[in-house]
Amino acid sequence: MLDIKQFVFNPFGESTYVVSDEVSREAIVVDPGMTSAAEERRLDEYIAAKGLKVTAVVNTHMHLDHSFGVDYVRRRYGVPLRAHAADAALAATVGEQARRFGMLDRCDDSLEIDSPLADGDIIRLGDEQLQVLHVPGHSPGGIALYSREGKFVLSGDSLFQGSIGRTDLPGGDARTLVDAIGARLLSLPGDTLVLPGHGPATTIADELRGNPFFRRHPTDKSVG
Protein backbone atom coordinates (compact mmCIF):
# COMPACT_ATOMS: atom_id res chain seq x y z
CA MET A 1 0.00 0.00 0.00
CA LEU A 2 1.23 3.48 -0.84
CA ASP A 3 1.45 6.20 1.78
CA ILE A 4 1.32 9.90 0.86
CA LYS A 5 2.68 12.81 2.87
CA GLN A 6 1.97 16.37 1.75
CA PHE A 7 4.10 19.39 2.61
CA VAL A 8 3.29 22.98 1.66
CA PHE A 9 6.50 24.87 0.88
CA ASN A 10 7.84 28.19 -0.41
CA PRO A 11 6.13 31.56 -0.98
CA PHE A 12 3.97 30.07 -3.74
CA GLY A 13 2.25 27.61 -1.37
CA GLU A 14 3.41 24.66 -3.46
CA SER A 15 2.58 21.08 -2.47
CA THR A 16 5.51 18.69 -2.22
CA TYR A 17 4.61 15.02 -1.80
CA VAL A 18 6.51 12.04 -0.46
CA VAL A 19 4.99 8.83 -1.82
CA SER A 20 6.24 5.64 -0.18
CA ASP A 21 5.57 1.92 -0.12
CA GLU A 22 4.68 0.81 3.41
CA VAL A 23 6.39 -2.57 2.99
CA SER A 24 9.66 -1.87 1.18
CA ARG A 25 9.96 1.74 2.48
CA GLU A 26 10.99 2.85 -1.00
CA ALA A 27 9.90 6.42 -1.67
CA ILE A 28 9.93 9.22 -4.21
CA VAL A 29 9.89 12.95 -3.54
CA VAL A 30 7.48 14.66 -5.92
CA ASP A 31 7.97 18.34 -6.80
CA PRO A 32 10.39 19.36 -4.01
CA GLY A 33 9.76 23.05 -3.42
CA MET A 34 11.85 23.81 -0.34
CA THR A 35 13.43 27.27 -0.22
CA SER A 36 14.88 27.30 3.31
CA ALA A 37 16.87 25.13 5.70
CA ALA A 38 13.78 24.83 7.89
CA GLU A 39 11.75 23.40 5.02
CA GLU A 40 14.58 21.01 4.15
CA ARG A 41 14.65 19.81 7.77
CA ARG A 42 10.92 19.15 7.75
CA LEU A 43 11.31 16.90 4.73
CA ASP A 44 14.40 15.13 6.06
CA GLU A 45 12.87 14.53 9.50
CA TYR A 46 9.83 12.88 7.96
CA ILE A 47 11.96 10.65 5.74
CA ALA A 48 14.17 9.67 8.68
CA ALA A 49 11.26 9.05 11.05
CA LYS A 50 9.58 6.75 8.54
CA GLY A 51 12.85 4.98 7.69
CA LEU A 52 12.35 5.66 3.98
CA LYS A 53 14.75 4.92 1.15
CA VAL A 54 14.38 7.68 -1.43
CA THR A 55 14.84 6.32 -4.95
CA ALA A 56 14.14 9.40 -7.11
CA VAL A 57 12.97 12.97 -7.38
CA VAL A 58 9.96 13.06 -9.72
CA ASN A 59 8.70 16.38 -11.05
CA THR A 60 5.24 16.76 -12.52
CA HIS A 61 6.67 19.74 -14.41
CA MET A 62 9.71 21.97 -14.25
CA HIS A 63 8.33 25.34 -13.20
CA LEU A 64 10.32 27.17 -10.57
CA ASP A 65 8.01 26.71 -7.59
CA HIS A 66 8.11 22.92 -7.99
CA SER A 67 11.88 22.80 -8.53
CA PHE A 68 13.52 24.87 -5.78
CA GLY A 69 14.51 21.76 -3.80
CA VAL A 70 15.39 19.41 -6.65
CA ASP A 71 19.16 19.63 -6.33
CA TYR A 72 18.99 19.46 -2.53
CA VAL A 73 17.12 16.13 -2.65
CA ARG A 74 19.26 14.87 -5.50
CA ARG A 75 22.48 15.52 -3.57
CA ARG A 76 21.20 14.61 -0.11
CA TYR A 77 19.86 11.21 -1.13
CA GLY A 78 21.98 10.46 -4.22
CA VAL A 79 19.01 10.04 -6.54
CA PRO A 80 18.15 11.08 -10.13
CA LEU A 81 15.70 13.72 -11.28
CA ARG A 82 12.90 12.19 -13.33
CA ALA A 83 10.54 14.34 -15.41
CA HIS A 84 9.05 14.37 -18.89
CA ALA A 85 11.59 15.02 -21.62
CA ALA A 86 9.44 17.82 -23.08
CA ASP A 87 10.19 19.94 -20.00
CA ALA A 88 13.97 19.75 -20.45
CA ALA A 89 14.09 23.35 -21.70
CA LEU A 90 12.22 24.58 -18.63
CA ALA A 91 14.61 22.66 -16.39
CA ALA A 92 17.55 24.31 -18.10
CA THR A 93 16.11 27.77 -17.47
CA VAL A 94 15.07 27.65 -13.80
CA GLY A 95 17.58 30.43 -13.14
CA GLU A 96 15.83 32.63 -15.67
CA GLN A 97 12.48 31.80 -14.06
CA ALA A 98 13.91 32.69 -10.64
CA ARG A 99 15.21 36.04 -11.83
CA ARG A 100 11.67 37.07 -12.81
CA PHE A 101 10.65 36.71 -9.17
CA GLY A 102 13.87 38.04 -7.63
CA MET A 103 14.64 34.59 -6.19
CA LEU A 104 17.80 33.55 -8.01
CA ASP A 105 19.61 33.03 -4.70
CA ARG A 106 17.20 30.21 -3.80
CA CYS A 107 17.92 27.82 -6.64
CA ASP A 108 20.55 26.67 -9.11
CA ASP A 109 20.83 28.41 -12.47
CA SER A 110 19.80 25.30 -14.40
CA LEU A 111 18.71 21.70 -13.89
CA GLU A 112 19.10 18.62 -16.04
CA ILE A 113 16.64 15.73 -16.19
CA ASP A 114 18.67 12.61 -15.37
CA SER A 115 16.08 9.99 -16.31
CA PRO A 116 13.32 11.19 -18.68
CA LEU A 117 9.77 9.95 -18.29
CA ALA A 118 7.16 9.37 -20.99
CA ASP A 119 3.44 8.71 -21.08
CA GLY A 120 2.64 5.20 -19.89
CA ASP A 121 5.87 4.71 -17.95
CA ILE A 122 5.59 2.91 -14.61
CA ILE A 123 7.36 4.11 -11.46
CA ARG A 124 7.78 1.19 -9.06
CA LEU A 125 7.97 1.43 -5.29
CA GLY A 126 8.40 -2.07 -3.94
CA ASP A 127 5.46 -4.04 -5.31
CA GLU A 128 3.40 -0.89 -5.81
CA GLN A 129 3.38 1.30 -8.89
CA LEU A 130 2.47 4.72 -10.25
CA GLN A 131 1.54 5.24 -13.89
CA VAL A 132 2.82 8.32 -15.71
CA LEU A 133 0.09 10.24 -17.58
CA HIS A 134 1.25 12.98 -19.96
CA VAL A 135 -0.99 16.03 -19.38
CA PRO A 136 0.56 18.89 -21.38
CA GLY A 137 -0.74 22.44 -21.56
CA HIS A 138 0.40 24.02 -18.31
CA SER A 139 3.86 23.07 -19.51
CA PRO A 140 4.88 20.95 -22.52
CA GLY A 141 5.99 18.06 -20.33
CA GLY A 142 3.38 18.18 -17.61
CA ILE A 143 2.59 14.78 -16.12
CA ALA A 144 0.30 13.25 -13.51
CA LEU A 145 1.09 10.19 -11.40
CA TYR A 146 -1.79 7.73 -11.08
CA SER A 147 -2.25 4.86 -8.63
CA ARG A 148 -5.10 2.61 -9.71
CA GLU A 149 -4.86 0.52 -6.55
CA GLY A 150 -4.55 3.54 -4.28
CA LYS A 151 -7.31 5.42 -6.11
CA PHE A 152 -5.40 8.68 -6.29
CA VAL A 153 -3.66 10.87 -8.84
CA LEU A 154 -1.02 13.53 -8.28
CA SER A 155 -2.16 16.07 -10.85
CA GLY A 156 0.63 18.64 -10.61
CA ASP A 157 -0.60 22.01 -11.86
CA SER A 158 -2.95 20.61 -14.49
CA LEU A 159 -6.19 20.08 -12.53
CA PHE A 160 -7.21 21.92 -9.36
CA GLN A 161 -10.34 22.01 -7.26
CA GLY A 162 -12.72 23.98 -9.44
CA SER A 163 -10.05 25.17 -11.84
CA ILE A 164 -7.13 24.29 -14.11
CA GLY A 165 -3.51 25.38 -14.35
CA ARG A 166 -2.52 28.72 -15.83
CA THR A 167 -1.43 28.68 -19.44
CA ASP A 168 0.18 32.11 -19.84
CA LEU A 169 3.69 30.91 -18.97
CA PRO A 170 6.24 29.83 -21.61
CA GLY A 171 5.13 26.57 -23.23
CA GLY A 172 1.55 26.84 -21.97
CA ASP A 173 -1.50 26.34 -24.17
CA ALA A 174 -5.09 26.47 -22.92
CA ARG A 175 -6.71 24.25 -25.55
CA THR A 176 -4.00 21.63 -25.15
CA LEU A 177 -4.47 21.61 -21.37
CA VAL A 178 -8.26 21.33 -21.47
CA ASP A 179 -8.10 18.51 -24.01
CA ALA A 180 -5.39 16.65 -22.08
CA ILE A 181 -7.25 16.87 -18.77
CA GLY A 182 -10.41 15.61 -20.43
CA ALA A 183 -8.66 12.68 -22.08
CA ARG A 184 -6.17 11.66 -19.38
CA LEU A 185 -7.67 12.68 -16.02
CA LEU A 186 -11.43 12.99 -16.32
CA SER A 187 -11.56 9.49 -17.79
CA LEU A 188 -10.30 8.08 -14.47
CA PRO A 189 -12.84 6.54 -12.03
CA GLY A 190 -14.99 9.14 -10.32
CA ASP A 191 -13.81 8.22 -6.83
CA THR A 192 -10.16 8.92 -7.71
CA LEU A 193 -8.67 11.39 -5.22
CA VAL A 194 -6.97 14.31 -6.99
CA LEU A 195 -3.91 15.68 -5.15
CA PRO A 196 -2.86 18.91 -6.93
CA GLY A 197 0.29 21.00 -6.85
CA HIS A 198 -1.50 23.83 -5.01
CA GLY A 199 -4.61 23.99 -2.88
CA PRO A 200 -7.01 21.37 -1.53
CA ALA A 201 -7.65 17.86 -2.74
CA THR A 202 -10.71 17.00 -4.79
CA THR A 203 -12.09 14.02 -6.73
CA ILE A 204 -12.65 13.34 -10.40
CA ALA A 205 -16.41 13.10 -9.81
CA ASP A 206 -16.49 16.48 -8.04
CA GLU A 207 -14.60 18.13 -10.90
CA LEU A 208 -16.92 16.68 -13.51
CA ARG A 209 -19.87 18.02 -11.55
CA GLY A 210 -18.53 21.39 -10.50
CA ASN A 211 -15.46 22.48 -12.47
CA PRO A 212 -16.64 25.23 -14.87
CA PHE A 213 -14.16 24.08 -17.52
CA PHE A 214 -15.64 20.56 -17.69
CA ARG A 215 -19.27 20.45 -16.57
CA ARG A 216 -20.44 19.30 -19.95
CA HIS A 217 -17.36 17.33 -20.92
CA PRO A 218 -18.29 14.15 -22.85
CA THR A 219 -16.42 11.95 -20.37
CA ASP A 220 -19.12 12.69 -17.75
CA LYS A 221 -20.61 9.29 -18.58
CA SER A 222 -17.47 7.55 -17.29
CA VAL A 223 -18.03 8.52 -13.67
CA GLY A 224 -19.19 5.74 -11.45
QUINORCOR-V490433 format. One record per backbone hydrogen bond with DSSP energy under -1.0 kcal/mol. CO is the residue of the C=O (numbers start at 1). NH is the residue of the N-H. Records with the same first field share a line. If there is no record, write none. Layout:
CO = NH  NH
This chain:
1 = 22
3 = 20
5 = 18
7 = 16
9 = 14
10 = 13
14 = 9
16 = 7
17 = 30
18 = 5
19 = 28
20 = 3
21 = 25
25 = 53
26 = 21
27 = 55
28 = 19
29 = 58
30 = 17
32 = 69
36 = 40
37 = 41
38 = 42
39 = 43
40 = 44
41 = 45
42 = 46
43 = 47
44 = 48
45 = 49
46 = 50
47 = 52
53 = 27
56 = 29
57 = 82
58 = 31
60 = 143
63 = 66
64 = 67  68
67 = 70
69 = 73
70 = 74
71 = 75
72 = 76
73 = 77
74 = 79
80 = 57
81 = 114  115
82 = 59
83 = 117
84 = 87
85 = 88
87 = 91
88 = 92
90 = 93
91 = 94  111
93 = 97
94 = 98
95 = 99
96 = 100
98 = 103
99 = 102
103 = 106
104 = 107
109 = 95
117 = 85
118 = 121
121 = 132
123 = 130
125 = 128
128 = 125
130 = 123
131 = 146
132 = 120
133 = 144
137 = 173
139 = 137  142
142 = 135
144 = 133
145 = 154
146 = 131
147 = 151  152
151 = 193
152 = 147
153 = 195
154 = 145
155 = 158
156 = 197
158 = 165
160 = 163
163 = 160
169 = 172
173 = 177
174 = 178
175 = 179
176 = 180
177 = 181
178 = 182
179 = 183
180 = 184
181 = 185  186
185 = 188
189 = 192
190 = 205
192 = 204
193 = 153
194 = 202
195 = 155
197 = 15
202 = 194
203 = 207
204 = 208
205 = 209
206 = 210
207 = 211
211 = 214
214 = 217
217 = 220
219 = 222
220 = 223
